[in-house]
Amino acid sequence: MNKKVSIVFHSVCGNNYMMAREFYKEFQNSGADVRILRVADPNLEEIAKQFSIAGQYKNEILKIEEAAPEKLLDSHIILMGSPTYFGNVSGAMKSFMDSFSPYWPDAKFWGKKLFAFSSCGNSEGGGDMCLNAINIFGQHMGMTNVPVPADLVSGQSFPAYGLLHYAGDYANLRPSGFMLMAIKEMTDRLLKL
């Protein structure tokens, strides 16, 4: 049976979009039935006017289908990516997570695999707490959180809670190198579940 994978992301400056896009390519190359969905963000247009980095991928992001919980019901594996805002998920991602409440009483998402990813300015930015917020949400929905194994990429360490990209103070350090290797390796491991 071909595993159905859904990648849901919120991205303002483009880093989570780039990670989601890379996961999408890797799953597609592996023959998985994969789709990519964006979390609605009513402020993206305005933020892109204020910060040039936010406008770099805005048009690409807005062309992607909007996420909704019912679109994920047939997924075996769900990846969720959010920027880190003050040690938590973004407001847009939190609103998306809250929209799952009608599905909670009947445990509609019970047993699905959940993997988290995020970006934040630096190692003191609370990115691990953002990943934990996604994982705790998944646990409340009955999903099984998938951790990052210690041996994912030789010589590199990642939080067990998910993949975390450090984007710098201006969000202009793009995912590359070890992060792209980690995405490829994590894709392979998720497909073996």
N, C-alpha and C positions, 0 to 999 in steps of 0.2 A: 504494500500500500504506500502510495506517495504521500509524504507528510505535508500538511498544509501549514504554511508559515505566514504570519502577519507581523509586519514591522510597523510600529506606530511611533511617531516622533513629533516633538515640538522643537522648532528651531527658529531663532531670531537672527543670530549672526552667521548661521550656516554650518557650524561645526557638527551639531547633532544631525543635520540633514546629510552632511558628508559621510558620517558614520553609518546612518541608516541606508544611504545609497550604496555604500561599500558592502554592508551586510546583504542587501538585496542582490547585488551582482554575484556575490559568493554563493548565495543560496541558489540563484538562477543557474550558475555554472555547474552546480552539483545536481541539477535536475529536480530541485524541490518545486512544489507548487507554492510560489511566494508572491505576496503583494505588499506594497508599501502605502501607508496611509498617514496623512498629516493631521495633527490636532488643530482645530480651529483656533485662530488667534485674531480677534477683531482689532488688535493694536498694531499688527505687523506693518501695514501701509504707513502709519504715522511714525513708527519707530524708524523705518527705513528712510524717511525724510530727514530724521534727526541724526542718524548715525550711518555713515557710508558703508561700513562693514555689514550692516543689517540689510542693505539693498543689494549686496552682491549676488545672493541666491534667491532673492524674494520671488522673482517671476517663476523660477523653476519650482519653488516650494508651492506656490499658489496653484500651479497646474496639477498638483497631486490631489487625488481624491481625499475628501475629509473623512476622518475616522468616526466611527460610532460603535458602541458595544455590540449591537446586533450583527455587524459585519465581521466580528471576531468569533462568533459562536461555533463555526465549523473549523476553527484553527486548532492544530495540535500543539504548536509552539507559537508563543507571542513574545515579541521583543518590544520593549518600551524604552524610549530615550527622551530625556528632558534636560534642558539646561538647569544648572544649579542656581537657584535664587535664594540667597541668605540661608544656605544649608538645607534647602528643601527643593521640591519640584517647582516649576514655574506655575503661576496662577492658571494659565491655560491648561497645563497638564493636570493640575488638581481638579479643575472643573470637569475635564474629561473623565478622570477617575471617579468623581462623584456621580457621573451619569450612569455608572454601573449599578447604582442602588436597587433598581427594579429587578435585577438579575440575582441579587444576593440571597433572598429568601429561599429560592429554589435551587441554589448552588449550581447555576447554569455553567459556571466556568471551572467547576471542581475537576481537578486532575490535569488541567492543561499546564504545560511547561511555560514558565515565565523567565525571561532573561532581561536584565536592566543594563542600560548604558547612559552616560551623562558626560557633560563637559562643564568645566568650571575654570575660573581664572588661574588658580594655583593650588598647591597641596593644602593650604590653610583655608580654602574656600568652602569647605563643607561638602564636597562632592560625595564622600562616602555616606553622608546623611541623606543626600538626595537619592542615592541608590537604595539605601535602606527604606526610604519612604515608598519607593516603587515596590520593593519586595514585601513590605508590610501590607500594602494594598493588595498585592497578589495573594498573600496568605489569607487575608480576610475574605477574598473571593474564592478561596479553596484551591488556588493554583499551587503548583510545586515550583519553588524557586530553584533556579539552576545557578550554582556558584561558579566562580572562575577558579579553575584548578591552579595549584601552585606551579605546575610545570608547563603552563600554557605556551610561553615563549622563553626559551633558554636565556638565562641571565637577566630577565626582567621580572618585576613584581607588579601585580595589580591587586586592587582590593578584592576580597572574596565575593563582595556584593554585586559586582558587575564591572564592565569596562568603563574607565574614567579617563577622559582626555583633558589635559591642562592646556587651555587656550590662550593664556596670558591675560594681562590686565585690560587689553583692548580687544580681546577675542579674535585676534588676527593670527594666532599660531594654529595652523590647520592640521588635522590628523594626518600623520604620515609615518613612515618607518615602522617602528615597533607596534604602533597602534594598528596599522594596516595588517601586519603579520598576526596580531592578536585577533583581529576580526576574522581573518581567514581560518585560523586554528579553532576559534570558538564556533564558527559555522560548522566545521567538520565535526566537532564534538557534539553540538546540538543535534545534528542529523543522526548521530549514533544512539541517541536516547531511545 
